[in-house]
Amino acid sequence: MNRRKLLRSSAFAGTYSLLSPFAKAVGSNGELRVVVIGVKGRGSNHINAVISHKKARLVGLCDIDSDQLKRRVVEMEKRHKITGLKTYSDYRKVCEDKNVDAVCIATTNHTHTVIALTAAANGKDAYTEKPVSHNVWEGQKLADGQAKYGTVIQHGFQRRSETCWAEAFAWLKEGNFGKLTLARGFCYKPRKSIGKVKAPVEAPKTVNYDLWSGPRKVLPIRRKQFHYDWHWQSPYGNGDLGNQGPHQLDVCRWALGDPMELPPAILSIGGRYGYDDDGDTANTQILYVDQKPAPILFEVRGLPKKGLNWKNGMPNYRGVTIGNVIEYEGGSLLGGHGASCKIVDKDGKLVKEFKGGQNHIHNFFDACLSGKQNSLHNAENGHHSAALAHIGAHALSLGKELPAEQIKASLKGQAQITDAVDRMMAHFEANGIGATKPGLGAPLTTDGKKFTGEFGAAATKLDREHYRQGHTLPNA
């Protein structure tokens, strides 16, 4: 089987924490001196956030691809009149630089935690893109590191800075729609084949592949497109469950009141279907999280609506393709990206609409400058949202493929998961692959801190990845 601006809403009163003296700007005029690590893709958003903040100053750029680095430097000079930027290829040199106060991390998933903790150990604040970690163990180390080093470490789950969601949850918390019954999340996002190489390929000549590999072993490269397609290879990426998923899983945890322990049990169903390529992460997946006060159900679909034809668009659930449907006794909260969400009654009639967002990275800069961080933004909260995705991936990796009817029989009347399986099989049928045997993940359990039960040892072993000398976690 193929595997693997701080919120000012009243909803957050009393959620700020004071940080150590590290968490303040030491640059001239009280400016926060920032280096962006990883300048391609999301890195451009980080750069723009630094430039647009009144009290932050871009002092350097870091990337393992010298070509990307040069292009960004030229862009900064021509478009923004920013000169004299220091450039780095090695994140460790950034973290050692005493003329840097904070880093923004937009690198590959497998390097997020090691860079953030190396920065924190050197007294620097760190903003890291989702999913913030590559496995459960290092995510907990990230949370522990923030407490140990006393710096700001902020996750990249932007919904937490959107006032629309804060106001919606505050309204629902008043009991207007009764009890929460199910928190749903969706990533119905087109993901085409990444192709298949006949033999290992070379890294681009401008890439320092040893530094790119970071904590992982320097493995042969088996993908046509070096950049981005690492997302679908498990030593480096986490598939869409761990790529897009943490955004929506974070909203689900928010709805549940942000439980700060690993869930008692997780079930995962799915795999990689529709094409044979060099990816090994699921493109179709169901994740069921047994949690209180209500379960979480997350679904990934990377194939089109029908006929394996991308012109047919993507499926949706109640109009949502990438977003959340949070169900209560009296109706639902629906929303995705775009700083808006809405509440509808059980008949689908609009009851209330909320709009408004804030710049999440600016909130990070504000926390660095003030020495105060909203606990909703910190490493521990980010870790627990990402961990749900990691556990789901482990479960599927330890499972086996079975006929859909056999899987449904094993669910023993669990209507919510059974319905999701039925819809997944209908999706396969619409794409001409109805005979597909989905993978039924191993039932994983935890005691809130560690894996337990029949598959506990196997899940723990899978979760504890290799960390190469020179790229170990400073607090491991």
Secondary structure, DSSP 4 states (H G I P E B T S, - for coil): ---------GGGTT-EEE--TTSS--SGGGPEEEEEE--STHHHHHHHHHHH-TTEEEEEEE-SBHHHHHHHHHHHHHHH-----EEES-HHHHHH-TT--EEEE-S-GGGHHHHHHHHHHTT-EEEE-TTS-SSHHHHHHHHHHHHHH---EEE--GGGG-HHHHHHHHHHHTTTT-SEEEEEEEEE---------SS-BPPPTTB-HHHHHTTS--PPB--S-SSSGGGGSTTT--HHHHHTHHHHHHHHHHHHT---S--SEEEEEEE--SS--S--S-SEEEEEEE-SSS-EEEEEE-S-SSTT-GGG----BTTBSEEEEEEETTEEEEE-SSSEEEEEETT--EEEEEE----HHHHHHHHHHHTEEEGGGBHHHHHHHHHHHHHHHHHHHT-EE--HHHHHHHTTT-HHHHHHHHHHHHHHHHTT-TT---EE---EEESSSSEESTTHHHHHHHHS----TTS--TT-
